[in-house]
């Protein structure tokens, strides 16, 4: 799946919008030694969306998806934009509750960039 396919979506929650805008800014404006940190954050965000979509389609087990989203949230929280981990953790919690509607909504919000 191409990254551009992961970035489609609609309106988003204000906290997620801030995360998305910050991640977009990091991808566009990153330079220097911190460039790898920004690319890593962007990659973890895309990974979270891809894993959640795969879970929603029934392609990966809940346990795997939950662990992958936890890792993504933890890595984002350690990166150049620590608040980017919160929306991914919210996504993980919805997934672990089995709340497909919430996962679908959060994926849409995270993807709307």
C-alpha positions in Angstrom: 0.0 0.0 0.0 1.4 3.4 -0.9 1.8 6.0 1.7 -0.4 8.5 -0.2 -3.3 6.0 0.1 -2.9 6.1 3.9 -3.2 9.9 4.0 -6.7 10.3 2.8 -9.5 11.2 5.2 -11.9 13.9 6.4 -12.3 16.3 9.4 -10.5 15.4 12.6 -10.5 15.9 16.3 -8.6 19.1 17.3 -5.8 17.2 19.1 -5.4 14.9 16.2 -5.4 17.9 13.8 -2.5 19.4 15.8 -0.7 16.1 15.6 -1.2 15.8 11.9 -0.2 19.4 11.2 2.9 19.0 13.3 3.8 15.8 11.5 3.2 17.4 8.1 5.4 20.3 9.2 8.2 18.0 10.3 8.1 16.1 7.0 8.2 19.4 4.9 10.6 21.4 7.1 12.9 18.9 8.5 16.6 19.4 7.9 20.0 18.8 9.6 20.8 16.1 12.1 17.3 15.9 13.4 16.0 14.9 10.0 16.1 11.2 10.9 14.0 11.8 14.0 11.3 13.5 11.9 11.3 10.8 9.3 11.1 8.2 12.1 8.1 10.0 13.6 6.4 10.2 10.2 7.0 6.5 9.6 5.6 5.5 13.0 2.5 7.5 12.3 2.0 5.9 8.9 2.6 2.5 10.5 0.0 3.1 13.2 -2.6 3.9 10.5 -1.7 0.9 8.4 -1.9 -1.5 11.3 -5.2 -0.1 12.5 -6.7 -0.4 8.9 -5.4 -4.0 8.6 -7.0 -4.9 12.0 -10.3 -3.3 10.9 -10.2 -5.5 7.8 -9.5 -8.6 10.0 -6.1 -9.1 8.5 -4.1 -9.0 11.7 -5.0 -10.3 15.2 -5.9 -7.8 18.0 -2.9 -8.8 20.1 -0.5 -8.0 17.3 -2.2 -4.8 16.4 -2.3 -3.6 20.0 1.4 -4.3 20.5 2.3 -2.5 17.2 0.2 0.5 18.2 1.8 0.6 21.7 5.2 0.5 20.2 4.3 3.3 17.7 2.8 5.5 20.5 5.8 4.9 22.7 8.3 5.8 19.9 6.3 8.9 18.9 6.2 10.0 22.5 10.0 9.8 22.6 10.5 11.6 19.3 10.7 15.3 18.3 6.9 15.7 18.8 6.0 13.8 22.0 2.3 14.7 21.9 2.0 12.8 18.7 1.9 9.6 20.7 -1.4 10.4 22.4 -3.7 9.9 19.4 -2.0 6.6 18.5 -2.5 5.4 22.1 -6.1 6.4 21.9 -6.4 4.3 18.8 -4.7 1.4 20.6 -7.2 1.6 23.4 -10.2 1.6 21.0 -8.7 -1.4 19.2 -8.2 -3.3 22.4 -11.8 -2.6 23.4 -12.8 -4.1 20.1 -14.5 -0.8 19.2 -14.4 -0.9 15.4 -16.4 2.3 15.0 -14.0 4.3 17.2 -11.0 2.7 15.4 -12.5 3.7 12.0 -13.1 7.3 13.2 -9.7 7.6 14.7 -8.0 6.2 11.6 -10.0 8.7 9.5 -8.9 11.6 11.7 -5.2 10.5 11.8 -5.2 10.0 8.0 -6.7 13.4 7.2 -3.6 15.4 6.3 
